Structures are given as C-alpha cells and as structure tokens.
Amino acid sequence: MSVAESHIVEDFDVFKAELSKEDFKVFSDYIYSRYGIKMPDIKRVMLQGRLLKRIRELNMRSYSEYKDYFFSPEGQEKELYNFLSVVTTNKTDFFRESVHFDFLTKVVLPEYEARPVKNIKIWSAACSSGEELYTISIVLHEFIEQHPQMTYQILGTDISNNVLEKAVKGVYPEHVVDVIPLSLKKKYFYRSKDRKNPTVRVAPELQRNISLKYLNLMDSQYDIKETYDVIFCRNVLIYFDRETQEKVINKLCRHLHPGGYLFIGHSESVANMTVPLDNIKPTIFKRK
C-alpha cells in the first residue's frame, strides 16, 4: 500500500468511527454536572459530528482516545475551551427578537433617563460572539444622541473563551449585518477592503463602554460585584432542565436591581417557578 493510500484509509477509518453509547454517557454526564446543559441520547450523533473535527485536528484515531485525553490533567488544562466551543451552540444575530430592543428604546431607557442619576447598567449573560452586545450598544447610542446626559455600561459574559475573543474583536462576515438598517450600518460598521472575504468591524464607540469576562451560569455564586438595571439572558435557559433554570434565574436576580428588567428568549418561560419577578410582557420581566 502506498503512503497516499495509507492516509486515505486512515481518514476513512476516523470518519467511520462512532461515539459509543458508553463514551457519550461519560461526556453527557460531565456536560450536565459541570455546565447544566442537557445532552439526551438523541444528541449522540450531533456530539459525534461536532467532536470529529477536533479528533482530526489532534490526529487521534477514535472518540475513546479523545475521551481519555480530555479527562487527563493535560486535556483538562489544554482542551477544555475547545471542547466547550464544540458542544455549546453559539447561534446569535444582530437585533434578534427585536421586540426586546423596541421595549428597551420605548420603555426602559426613557424610564432611566427620567431619574436623577441617568446611568444604566446592562448585562448580557450569554453574549456569545457579541452580536447581542453591539445591538444593545447601537440602541443606547441612538437614544443618547437625543438624551446626551445619559451614560451606560455593558457587561458581556459567556462560557466560551473562543466566542468572547470574537466579541472583543467585533469583526463579522458582512452578510450578518444585512438585517440592520442601512443608515445604522453606515454609522456603526466599517467594511473591509478585501472583497474576496468581505467583513465588517464595529465602530470603536460601540466598544467603548463594554467589558467582557468568562462566566459559567452553573457556578454557585457569580464573580460579579455590580448590580444591573437590565439583564439579557436569552436562548440559553432552553439547554437546562427546569430545576437548573430556576436556580440560574434566581442567581441572576441577585444581580438585578429591584425594578430592573430581565429579558429571556421567546422559547423560554418562568411559569410555575419561585422567582422574584413580575411578568410585564411575554419574555420580559421586572424584578420585585
């Protein structure tokens, strides 16, 4: 067999390898106990597909070999963030679920602008690669143009350092800003000169009052000293079971001012939970 044929067979063998039920259970138990993310049996094929790229990048021969490496001291030190990037879903868009940003503009910001201290602090508790953060920043900048006495701070947190790095850079494929009105795109984004790989970069003023840090929503206490006026925690609770959802929401509320607002995703609910919140509108709540 030639060297080239040998490589073909090796690639084929890795591609045909399967994540066993036993190894899947080890991974799923770990993911749930450490990060609260449900990984039922029907997700085995999905996890298998997502781990395949990492197995190839590491020149490994099987899922079992990857499992042994991941749970070794070296793997826990070097591979954890890559693993999290593989298993977590980081789907996000600019102005996703726009009703929240309309409410922010028409209700929340005027309410805070009318206060003696005209400063608002907002936390994006699962900020992913930053689209939500910069959408919030655009909304605030547009409001502050008409009310220049207002100030703000935004915190973005996520479980994945890889997506946090993308958020810090603020560079995106050009097509992802198609949903943004042209006037705002011209105002807040710079187009790359490379038309073969068209990207946009957010304007520096959108980044000026944003801070980012790693945070696991499963931690018993959050390493956050501030209390916020608005918390966005959207489309992450759906990955937790009901008990975990309730615990996370209560921990978030510890960092939400009385009278502050919590936004959750359109597929999420706090119905029948013991949480200090009043329902204002679907997916919009006010801290008691």
N, C-alpha and C positions, 0 to 999 in steps of 0.2 A: 504493500500500500504506500502511495506517495505521501509526502508531508502535507500537500494540499488536501488529498483525500482524507487524511487523518483529522485535519482541522474541521472538515465538513462533517465527519462523523461525530466529533466532539460537540460541535454546535447543535447537531441534530439531537444528540443524547440529552443535552441540557434542556433543549426546547421541549423534549418529550417527557422530562421528569415531572413528577407530580408532588404536590404538597400533601403528605399523608394526613389522615384524619387525626392521628396522634400528634404530629408536629403542629398541625393547625390549632389543636386544642391548647397546646403549650403557648403559642403566640396569642391566641384569643383570650386566654385566661390572664396573661400578662397585660395585654392592652386594656382589659376591663379593670383589673385591680389597680393598675398604675394611672390610667387616664380616664376611666369611666366610660370608654367607648364600647358599645355593644358590637360584638362580632359573632353573630349566629352562624350555624353551619352553612347556610345558603351563601355566605360571603367567602367560603373557602376558595372557590375558583377565582374570585376577584382578588383576594390576597395573593394567591398563587401567581396571577398575572403581574401584579404590581411588584412582587419581590423578584421576578425573573430578571429584570434589568439590573438590579443590584447584584444578583448572583453572577451575571455575566461580567459586570464591571470588576468584580472581585476575583474573576477567574475560578469560581467554585464549580463543583460538579453536581451538587444536589441541594435541595432545600434543607436536608438534615445537616449538611456541612455548614450551611449558613446559620441554622439554628444554634449549633454548637459554638460557632464563632460569636454570634450575637450575645449569647448568655455567658460568655467568658469575660473575665475582667477587662481584657483588651477590647473586646467587642462593645461592652457597655460604655467604655470611655470613648471609642472612636466611631462607633456605628450608630449610636442612639439617634442622633439628629437626622441621619439619612433614613433610618427606619421610620421615624415619625413622619418625615416628608412623604414616604411611600404609603403609609397606612392611613394618613389623615386626608380628608377631602378639603381642598382649598378653593372651592368654587366661589367666586365673588365677582361683582361687576360694579361699575360706577352707577350711582343712582338706582341701585337695586331696591325694589319695594319702595318706590318713590313717595308713597303716601306718608312715610315717616319723615321724609325731608320737607314735604309740604307742611306737616304738622309742626316741625321744628321751626320753619320760617314764619308761619302764621300764628302760632300759639306760644311756643316755648320762648323763642327769642324776644318777642315783644314783652312777655311777662318779666323776663330778667332785665330787659332794658329799662323797665319802669321802676326798678329797685334802686335804692340809694347806692349800693355797690354794684356797678354794672359790669360784672365779670362772670363768665360762665365757664365751668369746667366739665368736659365731656370725656368719657372713657369708652373706647371701642374694645370690648373684652374678648373678641376673637377676630382680630383685624386682618388676618391673612396677609396678602401681599400689598395691602394698603389702599385698595380702591375705595373702601368704605371711609377710611380716614380722610382721604383727599376730597371725597364728596362732601363730607361734613365741613371740611375746611373751605371749600368753594361756597357752600351755603352761608357760612359765617362771614366770609369776606364780602359777599354780596349784600348781606344785611348791614354789616359795619360801614359800608360805603355811605349808607343813608343814616347811620347812627354811629358816628365816629368815636363817641365816648365809650362804646362797648369794647371789652377786651375778652380774651379767651385763652384756654389751654386745652390741648387734646392729648390723651394718653392712648396708645395702642399697645395691646398685649396679644400674644399668641403662644401656642405650644411648640411651634416650629421655628427654629432659628433661621432656617433657609428662607421661609417666606418673609420673616422680619427683615432679612437682608435685602430682599426685593423691595419691601416697603421703604426702607431707608433710601435706596437708590431712586425710587419714584420714576422708573423707566418702564414703559409698557409697549407692546405691539400697537401700532397705530389704530388697528381696527377696533380695539377695545373701547376707544373713546367715541365711536360712532354714535352712541346713544346720547352724547352730550350735545346740547345746542351749540351751533357754530359760533355764536358770539362768545360763549364761555370757553370753548376750545381755543379760540384765538387769544383769549385773555390769559388763560392759565396753563397752556401747554406749548412746548417748543417741539417742532418737528425736526427729526434727524435729517441730515443731508444725504444719508445713504438710502437711496430709493430701492435698492435690492433687498434691504432689510429695514423697512420703514418702522420707526419707533417714535414715541413721544416722551418727553420728560416734563414732569410737573414743574411749574414755576417756583422759584425759591420762596416766594411769600406764602405759598401753601404749606411749606415745610417748617416755617419759622417757629411756630408755637406747638409743634408736635414732638412728643417724646415716645420712645418705643422700648419695650422690655419683654423678656420671656416671662410667661406665667402659665402655670398649669391650673386649670379651674378645679381640679380634683384636690389640690392642696387643702389641708385643714384650715389654714389661715393664709390670706393673700398678703404678699410682701408689698403692700401699698399703704402709704400713710395718709394720702389725701381722701377726702370725701367729695363725691361728684354730684353735679346737678342733673346730668343725663348719662345714662349707661345704655349703650347699644350691645346687646348680646343676641345676635340673630343667626339662626340656622346652624347652631352648634348643639343646642339642647336636644335636638332630634336624635343625636347619637348616644344619648344617655338613657338609662332606664328611669322610670318615674321617680323612684326614691332619690336617685342621684340628681335629677333635675331639680327637685325641691330643695335639696341641700345646697346646690350651686346658686339657685336664685336667692336663698336666704343669705348666703355669704356675699353675694353681690349687693344685696340690700344694706349690709353693714357699711358699705362704702357709698351709699346713695343718701343724699340729704333728704330729710322729711320734706315732702312736696316736690321732690325730684322725680324725673321720668325714667322709666325703663322701657326700651323697645326690644321686642323679640320677633322671631321670624314668623311668616304667615302660616307655616305648618306646625307651629308650636303653641302650647297652651299652659296656663297655670291653674286650670279648672280643678277644683277639689284639693288644692294644695293649701297648706297652712303657711302663708307668706304675707308680709305686711304691705300689701299692695291693693289699690283700688283700680278697677278696670275703667279706663277713660274711653277707649275705643278698642276694636279688635287689635290685638298685639301691642297696645300702648297702655302703660300702667303708671300710676302715681304712687309714690311712697307715702304711707300713712305717717 
